[in-house]
Amino acid sequence: MKRLLLAAVGSLFLAAAPASAAQASTLDEVKARGALNCGVTQGLPGFSYTNDKGEWAGMDVDFCRAIAAAIFDDPAKVKFSPLSAKDRFTALAAGAVDVLSRNTTWTMSRDTTLGFNFAGVSYYDGQGFLARKSLELKGAKDLEGASICVQSGTSNEVNVADYFRAEGMSYKEVRPFDTFDAAITAYETGRCDVFSADKSQLAALRLKLTNPAQHVLLPETISKEPLGPLVRHGDDRWFDLVKWTYFALVNAEELGITAQNVDEKLKSSDPRVKRLLGTEGKYGEDIGLTANWVVRMVRAVGNYGEIYDRNVGPGTPLDIERGINNLWTKGGLHYGMPVR
């Protein structure tokens, strides 16, 4: 009987194997299509927006360009799909985009019940409040009874409710808005006293106000907002590819590999550099790419630090210090898993 049972189980496994193997992977589909489909915001300076030239730009945009460069050796082979907070998960689940790179917070429910995998934390953030200087607020504790604007379809609504409940304070939530622009317009026209969102978003949206200097971010950070790219469950190789794109960009910065010196670094005798750049081992091939996949990415968009500095760092309109978004070797939280 035991032998018959084992034979039956083996037959079922063999019958199922061809169907599973026949399913096209996301990487195969992207290669056949000739472009990566990337879901981004509808316009958030520094992260994903169209610049004065009508080109997509920002940290989240550069992450997708890095993936395209790794696959095609061409960072331009990306189709960007602007998605609202409300529609982003539906688009990813339906296969309309291959990866969602859109200031999305990694939470337990999103990671376990929506059918997605977060590939890493590309930006460590926290929620805060934007207020008019004329209100002379010293901090969030002065917001008792205030009216607050938030965007719908985000965790911002829950975080505001949690904060005021924990502090024993009351507030009035102005009807949630479908887009950032609608919410910030409501704030600027006086429909609410303050606007609450992730602090990086507030820094970006503040630039859209008629007179940004008349508005200030309050000092408090009321939540943890680890933002990162995500993919659908069910394709581990694609998950690995997107995850290791992030790790590779961080490792490149840690090892001093930049867009300017990457070709020179190919001559390095450092085994960590050799493995990362593909002159030793077959790490790229293991995720369906070429040996020089990291070289392709860094040539195209630079390492993590270069991406950060170019889009949101000091000297840019957002002027955000690295802080916790620095490397672990410099007091930050970014830590690339080792290539070995």
HELIX and SHEET records of a PDB file:
HELIX    1   1 LYS A    2  ALA A   22  1                                  21    
HELIX    2   2 THR A   26  ARG A   33  1                                   8    
HELIX    3   3 MET A   59  PHE A   72  1                                  14    
HELIX    4   4 ARG A   88  ALA A   93  1                                   6    
HELIX    5   5 MET A  108  THR A  112  1                                   5    
HELIX    6   6 LYS A  133  LEU A  135  5                                   3    
HELIX    7   7 ALA A  140  ASP A  142  5                                   3    
HELIX    8   8 ASN A  156  GLU A  167  1                                  12    
HELIX    9   9 PHE A  180  GLU A  188  1                                   9    
HELIX   10  10 LYS A  199  ARG A  206  1                                   8    
HELIX   11  11 PRO A  212  GLN A  214  5                                   3    
HELIX   12  12 ASP A  236  GLU A  254  1                                  19    
HELIX   13  13 VAL A  262  LYS A  265  1                                   4    
HELIX   14  14 PRO A  271  LEU A  277  1                                   7    
HELIX   15  15 GLU A  285  ILE A  287  5                                   3    
HELIX   16  16 TRP A  293  VAL A  301  1                                   9    
HELIX   17  17 TYR A  304  ASN A  311  1                                   8    
HELIX   18  18 GLY A  323  ASN A  325  5                                   3    
HELIX   19  19 TRP A  328  LYS A  330  5                                   3    
SHEET    1   A 3 VAL A  78  PRO A  82  0                                        
SHEET    2   A 3 LEU A  36  VAL A  40  1                                        
SHEET    3   A 3 VAL A  99  LEU A 100  1                                        
SHEET    1   B 2 TYR A  49  THR A  50  0                                        
SHEET    2   B 2 TRP A  56  ALA A  57 -1                                        
SHEET    1   C 2 PHE A 116  PHE A 118  0                                        
SHEET    2   C 2 LEU A 230  ARG A 232 -1                                        
SHEET    1   D 2 TYR A 123  ASP A 125  0                                        
SHEET    2   D 2 GLU A 225  LEU A 227 -1                                        
SHEET    1   E 5 LYS A 172  GLU A 173  0                                        
SHEET    2   E 5 SER A 147  CYS A 149  1                                        
SHEET    3   E 5 VAL A 194  ASP A 198  1                                        
SHEET    4   E 5 GLN A 127  ARG A 132 -1                                        
SHEET    5   E 5 HIS A 215  LEU A 217 -1                                        
END                                                                             
